[in-house]
Amino acid sequence: MLSTIAVVLIILWLLGIITGYTIGSFIHILLVIAIVLFLLRIIRA
């Protein structure tokens, strides 16, 4: 579940959909968490 959310956040960020000014910092924090979770999943597999 968390890995799916991580992948979706990374894809949306790469597409530039969620780069608004109002929630920019919150999205960046979520992206850092998402990338860490994604990397942990890759390392464990």
PEPEUR-V351000 format. One record per run of one state. SS is the DSSP state (h for helix, s for strand, l for the rest). FROM is the first residue (numbers start at 0). LEN is the number of residues. Records with the same first field share a line. If there is no record, write none. Layout:
SS: FROM-LEN  FROM-LEN
This chain:
l: 0-1  15-8  44-1
h: 1-14  23-21
